[in-house]
Amino acid sequence: MSDTSGTTQWLTQDAYDRLQSELEHLSTTGRAEIAKRIEAARDEGDLKENGGYHAAKDEQGKIEARIRTLTELLKNASVGDAPEADGVVRPGTVITATILGDDEKFLLGSREILADGSDLDVFSEASPLGQAINGAKVGDTVSYEAPNGKSIEVTIVEVETYAP
Protein backbone atom coordinates (compact mmCIF):
# COMPACT_ATOMS: atom_id res chain seq x y z
CA MET A 1 0.00 0.00 0.00
CA SER A 2 1.25 3.47 -0.84
CA ASP A 3 2.20 6.01 1.79
CA THR A 4 -0.66 8.45 2.20
CA SER A 5 0.82 10.80 4.80
CA GLY A 6 -0.37 14.30 4.07
CA THR A 7 -1.78 13.32 0.67
CA THR A 8 -5.45 13.81 -0.10
CA GLN A 9 -6.96 10.62 -1.48
CA TRP A 10 -10.27 10.60 -3.32
CA LEU A 11 -12.67 7.92 -2.08
CA THR A 12 -16.23 7.04 -2.96
CA GLN A 13 -18.69 7.23 -0.07
CA ASP A 14 -18.98 3.44 -0.24
CA ALA A 15 -15.19 3.00 0.03
CA TYR A 16 -15.00 5.53 2.88
CA ASP A 17 -17.79 3.74 4.79
CA ARG A 18 -16.19 0.33 4.19
CA LEU A 19 -12.78 1.53 5.41
CA GLN A 20 -14.30 3.32 8.41
CA SER A 21 -16.05 0.08 9.36
CA GLU A 22 -12.80 -1.88 8.98
CA LEU A 23 -10.97 0.66 11.15
CA GLU A 24 -13.68 0.47 13.83
CA HIS A 25 -13.51 -3.35 13.83
CA LEU A 26 -9.71 -3.47 14.01
CA SER A 27 -9.56 -0.80 16.72
CA THR A 28 -11.99 -2.63 18.96
CA THR A 29 -12.68 -6.31 18.28
CA GLY A 30 -9.45 -6.92 16.38
CA ARG A 31 -7.26 -5.51 19.13
CA ALA A 32 -9.17 -7.39 21.84
CA GLU A 33 -8.93 -10.71 19.98
CA ILE A 34 -5.19 -10.42 19.36
CA ALA A 35 -4.57 -9.40 22.99
CA LYS A 36 -6.38 -12.58 24.12
CA ARG A 37 -4.28 -14.70 21.73
CA ILE A 38 -1.06 -13.14 23.00
CA GLU A 39 -2.09 -13.69 26.62
CA ALA A 40 -3.07 -17.31 25.96
CA ALA A 41 0.23 -17.96 24.18
CA ARG A 42 2.17 -16.22 26.98
CA ASP A 43 0.53 -18.56 29.50
CA GLU A 44 2.02 -21.54 27.62
CA GLY A 45 5.45 -20.77 29.04
CA ASP A 46 8.87 -20.11 27.45
CA LEU A 47 8.38 -17.24 24.99
CA LYS A 48 11.63 -17.84 23.09
CA GLU A 49 10.34 -21.08 21.59
CA ASN A 50 6.64 -20.27 21.58
CA GLY A 51 5.55 -20.14 17.92
CA GLY A 52 1.98 -19.17 18.81
CA TYR A 53 3.19 -16.17 20.80
CA HIS A 54 5.45 -14.94 18.00
CA ALA A 55 2.71 -15.44 15.38
CA ALA A 56 0.25 -13.49 17.53
CA LYS A 57 2.77 -10.65 18.07
CA ASP A 58 3.39 -10.50 14.29
CA GLU A 59 -0.36 -10.35 13.70
CA GLN A 60 -0.65 -7.58 16.30
CA GLY A 61 1.99 -5.58 14.40
CA LYS A 62 0.07 -6.00 11.14
CA ILE A 63 -3.20 -4.90 12.77
CA GLU A 64 -1.57 -1.81 14.28
CA ALA A 65 0.05 -0.92 10.93
CA ARG A 66 -3.32 -1.26 9.15
CA ILE A 67 -4.98 0.90 11.82
CA ARG A 68 -2.35 3.63 11.28
CA THR A 69 -2.74 3.41 7.48
CA LEU A 70 -6.55 3.58 7.63
CA THR A 71 -6.52 6.42 10.16
CA GLU A 72 -4.23 8.51 7.94
CA LEU A 73 -6.13 7.65 4.75
CA LEU A 74 -9.53 8.51 6.22
CA LYS A 75 -8.21 11.70 7.86
CA ASN A 76 -6.99 12.95 4.48
CA ALA A 77 -9.80 11.56 2.33
CA SER A 78 -11.80 13.61 -0.10
CA VAL A 79 -15.14 11.81 -0.25
CA GLY A 80 -17.56 12.16 -3.09
CA ASP A 81 -18.66 10.97 -6.47
CA ALA A 82 -16.13 9.94 -9.06
CA PRO A 83 -14.95 12.85 -11.18
CA GLU A 84 -16.89 13.08 -14.43
CA ALA A 85 -14.73 12.02 -17.34
CA ASP A 86 -13.95 14.96 -19.58
CA GLY A 87 -10.98 13.56 -21.45
CA VAL A 88 -8.45 14.58 -18.79
CA VAL A 89 -6.72 12.04 -16.54
CA ARG A 90 -7.50 12.66 -12.86
CA PRO A 91 -7.41 10.57 -9.69
CA GLY A 92 -10.63 8.57 -9.58
CA THR A 93 -10.89 8.07 -13.35
CA VAL A 94 -10.49 4.86 -15.32
CA ILE A 95 -7.82 5.14 -17.97
CA THR A 96 -7.24 3.13 -21.11
CA ALA A 97 -3.68 3.73 -22.29
CA THR A 98 -1.28 2.16 -24.73
CA ILE A 99 1.80 1.11 -22.80
CA LEU A 100 4.59 -0.76 -24.59
CA GLY A 101 2.22 -1.52 -27.47
CA ASP A 102 -0.56 -3.00 -25.31
CA ASP A 103 -3.81 -1.35 -24.27
CA GLU A 104 -4.08 -1.33 -20.48
CA LYS A 105 -7.17 -0.32 -18.51
CA PHE A 106 -6.73 0.83 -14.91
CA LEU A 107 -7.98 3.14 -12.20
CA LEU A 108 -5.82 6.08 -11.17
CA GLY A 109 -6.02 6.46 -7.39
CA SER A 110 -6.01 4.28 -4.30
CA ARG A 111 -6.69 0.54 -4.45
CA GLU A 112 -8.92 1.13 -1.43
CA ILE A 113 -11.49 2.67 -3.78
CA LEU A 114 -12.22 -0.62 -5.51
CA ALA A 115 -15.21 -2.63 -4.49
CA ASP A 116 -14.46 -6.19 -3.37
CA GLY A 117 -14.09 -8.54 -6.29
CA SER A 118 -13.03 -5.91 -8.82
CA ASP A 119 -10.23 -7.06 -11.10
CA LEU A 120 -9.38 -3.56 -12.31
CA ASP A 121 -5.70 -2.69 -11.87
CA VAL A 122 -4.93 0.42 -9.82
CA PHE A 123 -2.02 2.83 -10.10
CA SER A 124 -1.44 5.50 -7.49
CA GLU A 125 -1.16 9.07 -8.72
CA ALA A 126 2.11 9.13 -6.74
CA SER A 127 3.59 6.28 -8.82
CA PRO A 128 5.89 7.13 -11.74
CA LEU A 129 3.12 6.19 -14.20
CA GLY A 130 0.50 8.11 -12.21
CA GLN A 131 2.67 11.23 -12.03
CA ALA A 132 3.33 11.09 -15.77
CA ILE A 133 -0.29 10.76 -16.86
CA ASN A 134 -2.07 12.88 -14.21
CA GLY A 135 -3.50 15.86 -16.12
CA ALA A 136 -2.83 14.35 -19.55
CA LYS A 137 -5.61 14.43 -22.16
CA VAL A 138 -6.93 11.77 -24.52
CA GLY A 139 -4.46 11.52 -27.40
CA ASP A 140 -1.49 12.78 -25.37
CA THR A 141 1.69 10.73 -25.27
CA VAL A 142 3.81 11.09 -22.14
CA SER A 143 6.73 9.12 -20.79
CA TYR A 144 8.02 8.07 -17.42
CA GLU A 145 11.14 6.37 -16.12
CA ALA A 146 10.67 2.77 -15.04
CA PRO A 147 12.55 1.41 -12.02
CA ASN A 148 15.05 -0.21 -14.39
CA GLY A 149 15.87 3.24 -15.84
CA LYS A 150 14.08 2.72 -19.15
CA SER A 151 11.85 5.46 -20.50
CA ILE A 152 8.34 4.15 -21.19
CA GLU A 153 5.90 5.97 -23.45
CA VAL A 154 2.22 6.02 -22.61
CA THR A 155 -0.55 7.20 -24.94
CA ILE A 156 -3.88 8.06 -23.36
CA VAL A 157 -6.63 6.33 -25.36
CA GLU A 158 -9.70 6.89 -23.18
CA VAL A 159 -10.69 8.43 -19.85
CA GLU A 160 -13.88 7.13 -18.21
CA THR A 161 -15.85 7.95 -15.08
CA TYR A 162 -15.23 5.30 -12.42
CA ALA A 163 -18.37 3.32 -11.62
CA PRO A 164 -17.96 0.87 -8.71
N, C-alpha and C positions, 0 to 999 in steps of 0.2 A: 504494500500500500504506500502511496506517495505521502510525503510530508506535507501537512496542510497548515503548519504553523503560520498564522498571520495572513493566510491566503483565503479569500472569499471563494467558496465553492457553491455552485448553483445546484440545488436539489429540488426535485418535485416534492409536493406536499406528501405524497405517498411514501417516497424514500425518506423524508424527514421523520414522518411518523413511525416508520419501520425502524429506523436507527435510534430514535428516542426510546422506543419500546425495548430494543436490544440493550441500550445503555441502562435503562431502569432495571431490567432483569439481571444484567451482570453486576450492577452496583448493589443489588440486594440479595436475591436468591443465589446468584452465581458465587458471590463472595462467601455467603454463609455455607454453601455446599462444599466449597474447596477448603474452608477452614475446618469443617468437620472431618474431611478426608485427611487433612494434615494431622489433626489431633489423633485420629484413629491410627494412622501410620506411626506417629510418634510413640503411642502407647505400646507398639510392638517391640520396642527396645532399641538396640544399637542403630543409630541413624546413619553411620558410615556405610553400612551394607544393607540398608533398607530401601529397596527399589521403589516400593509404594510411596514412601515419603518423598524421595527425589522426584518421582513422576508428578506427585501432587504439587510440590513446590514449583516445578516447571510450568504446570498448568496454571498455578496462581500467577506466575509472572506473565503468562500469555493473556490472562484475563485482565490484569492490571494495565498491560500495554494497550489492549483493545479499549478499555475504559478511557484511557488518556486520549487515544486517537479519536474515539467517538465524541468525547467532550469537546475537543478542539474543533473537530469538523462541524458539529452542531452549533458551537458558539459563533463560528465564522460563516455559517450557511446563509445563502440568499435563497429563500424559498419562494417558489412560484411556478407558473406554467413554463413549459419549454419555450425558448425564444422562437418566434415565427421565422421560418426560413425565408430569407430574402436574397439568397445567392451569396451571402457572406458567411464565412466560417466563424462560428462563435461557440464558446462552451455551451453544451446542452443541445448541439445540433448533430445530426447524423450526416456523415460525410461519405461520399463515394469519391475515391481518388485513384489515379493510376500511379502505382509505386512499383518501380522496377519492371514495368511492362504488364503488371497484373492489376485489375480493378479490385480495390479493397473497400469494404464498407465498414464503418466504425463510428462510435460515438466519441465526441470530444468532451471530456469532463472527467468526473469521478466514477469509478466502477460501482460506487455505492448507489448511484442513481438507478442502475438496472434493476428491474423486477426479477425475482427469483425465476430461474429457468431460461433466462434470455441468453442466447448464444452470440450476441453482438459483441465484437471486440471493443475495448475502450482504451483510448489514449488520453493521458492527462494533458491539459494545456501547458503544464510545466515541462513535459517531455520534449526532447529535441524536435520530434515530428510536430507535436502540438504547438510549440513556439513558432515553428516555421510556417504553419498553415493558418494560425489564428489571425483573422482579419483578411485572409485571402478571399478572392471572389471566384465564382465558377469560371473556368477557363484559364485561371492563373497557373503558372508553373513556378514553384519555389523549390529551394533545396535546403537540406540540412545535413549536418555531419553525423554519421553513424558512429557508434562507439569504436569501431575498428578504424576510424579516420576517413572512411570513404564518404564522398559527397553523393547524396541520394536525391534525385529529382522527384518531385511530386506534382502531379497535375490535378487540380480540383475539377471533378466531373459533375458532381451534384451535391447540393446542400439541402437537407430535408429537416422538417420539424420532428423532434423526437416524440414518439408516441409510445408510452410504456405498454 
